[in-house]
Amino acid sequence: MAAPIDATAAHERIVLGMGCFWGAEKRLAALPGVVATSVGYAGGERENPSYYQVLADERRPTVRNHAEVVQVTFDPGQISLAQILATFWENHDPTQGNRQGNDIGTNYRSAIYFTAPAQQKVAEMTRATYQTALTAAGFGKITTEIAALTQFYPAEPEHQQYLVRNPSGYCGLGGIGVKFPTAVKSTPPSTASSAAAVQVTDLSRAQQLIVFASIQCSYCAQFDRDIAANWAGTVPIITTTSTQLPDGWTLAQPLWATPTVVLFRDATEVARFTGYQGQPAAFWRWLGEQLLTPEEQHIAYQHGTERPFTGNLLDQHTPGTYIDPLTGAALFRSDSKFNSGSGWPSFFQPINGAVTLHEDESHGMKRTEVRSASSGIHLGHVFNDGPAPTGQRYCINSHVLRFIPDQLTPAAE
């Protein structure tokens, strides 16, 4: 159990509101790497408030009241902020607004008061990750306040380590049974010399994806199985268990969880995907938002359609393969393409297993939508007015295809 001690320069602190601060302190102090805790008040207007003044201010609507909080001092070499926040999210209900269980009032609000800009980024990223888990479990939107700490006021001595001295004391703290995704609770990639650093010769400076993984990370292994192991995407990808990048390559912020996939352009981070949970579609959607133009995204994700006779692949007649712009999966062969006169690239059949079909009753019509089986993006529609041997016409948007001539890649079987 962590007791209050003097923090050193190597320590960091974060202030967290989870409702009743007695139980919150007990749970947070038990974390390995937490070196000190102190309960108190933060986020309000009154200077040097007492416990009973905070209760009284709750009845004064013109005053912004403090929240009951725990100041957590920790050693980042032993526990990351992301791991502390994983415990924070799991151990209370962050969707209740100004209450926590039977404790009602703004003084019981969920809150994260950060002491450095980097902490704000971690708080926001863990919030987004936990929101995904909550939504999947049927819970509502997170209401947690995330703001810079202005002042922490320690509570009276009788409130410090209260449940240590009063084990049967009341506290309404409790989680809602939704676990924080394991991938985000795993350790960051290694900075030790035993983890081989990425070599500049392995990277494409113009555009590169790097997967930062750790050895004991089940979701890292699953990401490799689901996506990385059979990578055929248009952007090169490499996986590492090290955080050491070549000179001149820069991350926008520290790595705090695995797996984290970072997209670099000109050796500089431009985007990252953190918290893979075995859902390839979420990763491909993220990648599409980075690689596709606004018009391409409109077609891929909003069922848009390019204007007829404007697609750059309409008059492409070179032998080759039409592929998914994200996954690189082969979709259509050139020998199945024909001139339909419709104004869009048309094919009488896709490559086996490359697409999925879905009923589409939008715009007052009954049609069959065509999606890429690998990324899930919208490609177009299929109609039963095509030539032999199938009698079908796959009417596809050029903007969501890429073309690879045969001399550059073997023809699909």
GIMO-V504865 format. One record per residue. RES is the residue in three letters. OMEGA is omega in whole degrees, 0 to 359 (none if undefined). NEAR is the number of other ideal C-beta (glycine too) atoms within 8 Angstrom. Layout:
# GIMO-V504865
res/omega/near
RES/OMEGA/NEAR
RES/OMEGA/NEAR
This chain:
# GIMO-V504865
res/omega/near
MET/182/7
ALA/175/11
ALA/181/8
PRO/176/7
ILE/177/7
ASP/179/3
ALA/176/8
THR/181/5
ALA/181/3
ALA/182/6
HIS/174/12
GLU/177/10
ARG/178/10
ILE/182/15
VAL/189/16
LEU/175/13
GLY/183/19
MET/187/14
GLY/179/16
CYS/187/13
PHE/178/15
TRP/182/13
GLY/179/13
ALA/180/19
GLU/182/16
LYS/183/12
ARG/182/11
LEU/181/15
ALA/182/12
ALA/183/8
LEU/175/13
PRO/182/5
GLY/173/11
VAL/187/15
VAL/179/10
ALA/173/12
THR/176/15
SER/178/12
VAL/181/16
GLY/187/12
TYR/179/13
ALA/175/16
GLY/181/14
GLY/185/13
GLU/187/5
ARG/176/11
GLU/177/5
ASN/183/5
PRO/171/12
SER/179/7
TYR/184/9
TYR/174/6
GLN/177/9
VAL/177/16
LEU/180/8
ALA/181/8
ASP/178/14
GLU/179/10
ARG/180/5
ARG/187/8
PRO/181/4
THR/182/3
VAL/173/9
ARG/186/5
ASN/174/14
HIS/170/14
ALA/170/15
GLU/187/14
VAL/173/18
VAL/172/15
GLN/183/13
VAL/174/13
THR/187/13
PHE/177/16
ASP/183/9
PRO/175/11
GLY/180/5
GLN/180/7
ILE/180/11
SER/175/9
LEU/179/12
ALA/179/13
GLN/176/11
ILE/181/15
LEU/174/13
ALA/176/12
THR/177/12
PHE/183/12
TRP/185/12
GLU/192/9
ASN/169/11
HIS/178/13
ASP/184/10
PRO/182/10
THR/190/11
GLN/181/10
GLY/185/6
ASN/176/8
ARG/171/11
GLN/184/14
GLY/180/10
ASN/178/4
ASP/186/10
ILE/179/6
GLY/180/9
THR/178/8
ASN/178/12
TYR/183/14
ARG/175/14
SER/185/14
ALA/171/15
ILE/177/14
TYR/186/16
PHE/181/14
THR/178/10
ALA/180/7
PRO/180/6
ALA/178/8
GLN/178/12
GLN/181/11
LYS/179/9
VAL/178/12
ALA/182/12
GLU/180/9
MET/177/11
THR/175/14
ARG/180/12
ALA/180/8
THR/181/13
TYR/177/14
GLN/177/10
THR/179/12
ALA/179/13
LEU/180/12
THR/179/8
ALA/180/6
ALA/176/8
GLY/179/4
PHE/184/8
GLY/185/4
LYS/176/5
ILE/181/10
THR/184/10
THR/175/9
GLU/175/11
ILE/185/10
ALA/177/9
ALA/177/7
LEU/175/10
THR/179/6
GLN/173/6
PHE/179/12
TYR/179/11
PRO/176/8
ALA/181/12
GLU/183/7
PRO/183/4
GLU/179/5
HIS/182/10
GLN/179/12
GLN/189/10
TYR/184/12
LEU/171/12
VAL/181/8
ARG/181/5
ASN/187/7
PRO/181/5
SER/182/3
GLY/181/8
TYR/168/3
CYS/184/9
GLY/184/11
LEU/175/14
GLY/179/8
GLY/182/8
ILE/174/7
GLY/178/5
VAL/182/11
LYS/174/7
PHE/182/14
PRO/184/13
THR/184/9
ALA/183/16
VAL/179/13
LYS/180/10
SER/184/12
THR/177/7
PRO/175/12
PRO/185/14
SER/172/11
THR/181/7
ALA/182/5
SER/180/3
SER/176/4
ALA/186/12
ALA/179/5
ALA/176/9
VAL/180/14
GLN/182/7
VAL/179/9
THR/179/4
ASP/190/6
LEU/172/15
SER/185/7
ARG/183/6
ALA/182/6
GLN/186/8
GLN/171/13
LEU/175/12
ILE/176/13
VAL/177/15
PHE/186/14
ALA/171/14
SER/189/12
ILE/181/6
GLN/183/5
CYS/185/13
SER/180/7
TYR/173/15
CYS/179/14
ALA/180/8
GLN/177/10
PHE/178/15
ASP/180/12
ARG/186/7
ASP/192/8
ILE/192/10
ALA/187/10
ALA/181/6
ASN/185/5
TRP/174/8
ALA/183/7
GLY/184/10
THR/177/7
VAL/180/11
PRO/182/8
ILE/177/11
ILE/179/11
THR/180/9
THR/172/13
THR/179/10
SER/173/11
THR/183/9
GLN/179/7
LEU/178/8
PRO/176/9
ASP/179/4
GLY/176/6
TRP/187/11
THR/171/8
LEU/180/8
ALA/182/7
GLN/182/6
PRO/173/6
LEU/185/10
TRP/181/11
ALA/176/13
THR/353/15
PRO/171/14
THR/179/13
VAL/183/14
VAL/175/11
LEU/178/14
PHE/168/14
ARG/184/8
ASP/175/6
ALA/181/9
THR/178/9
GLU/176/11
VAL/180/8
ALA/176/8
ARG/178/9
PHE/183/10
THR/173/13
GLY/176/10
TYR/184/14
GLN/179/10
GLY/180/7
GLN/182/7
PRO/183/8
ALA/180/8
ALA/178/10
PHE/182/13
TRP/177/14
ARG/177/10
TRP/182/10
LEU/178/13
GLY/179/15
GLU/179/8
GLN/190/9
LEU/185/9
LEU/176/12
THR/178/6
PRO/179/6
GLU/178/9
GLU/177/11
GLN/179/12
HIS/178/9
ILE/187/15
ALA/190/11
TYR/180/10
GLN/177/8
HIS/179/9
GLY/179/9
THR/176/7
GLU/179/12
ARG/181/6
PRO/177/7
PHE/179/6
THR/184/8
GLY/183/12
ASN/180/5
LEU/181/10
LEU/183/11
ASP/176/4
GLN/183/9
HIS/179/5
THR/176/8
PRO/181/7
GLY/185/13
THR/175/14
TYR/188/17
ILE/173/14
ASP/184/14
PRO/181/12
LEU/184/14
THR/185/11
GLY/181/10
ALA/179/12
ALA/182/10
LEU/183/15
PHE/172/16
ARG/182/12
SER/182/13
ASP/174/5
SER/181/10
LYS/178/11
PHE/180/9
ASN/183/4
SER/184/9
GLY/184/4
SER/183/8
GLY/177/9
TRP/174/14
PRO/184/14
SER/182/14
PHE/179/13
PHE/173/14
GLN/175/8
PRO/170/11
ILE/186/9
ASN/177/4
GLY/186/4
ALA/184/12
VAL/172/11
THR/183/7
LEU/185/8
HIS/177/7
GLU/182/6
ASP/180/11
GLU/180/7
SER/177/7
HIS/177/3
GLY/181/4
MET/173/7
LYS/182/5
ARG/176/9
THR/181/10
GLU/177/12
VAL/176/14
ARG/173/12
SER/180/15
ALA/185/9
SER/183/10
SER/181/11
GLY/182/9
ILE/176/14
HIS/180/13
LEU/184/13
GLY/180/12
HIS/176/10
VAL/182/11
PHE/181/10
ASN/179/7
ASP/182/5
GLY/182/13
PRO/172/6
ALA/9/5
PRO/186/4
THR/185/8
GLY/182/9
GLN/176/10
ARG/174/13
TYR/184/17
CYS/194/12
ILE/178/16
ASN/177/14
SER/188/13
HIS/179/10
VAL/174/15
LEU/166/16
ARG/184/9
PHE/178/11
ILE/178/10
PRO/183/9
ASP/182/12
GLN/180/3
LEU/182/6
THR/178/8
PRO/178/4
ALA/178/9
ALA/179/7
GLU/none/2
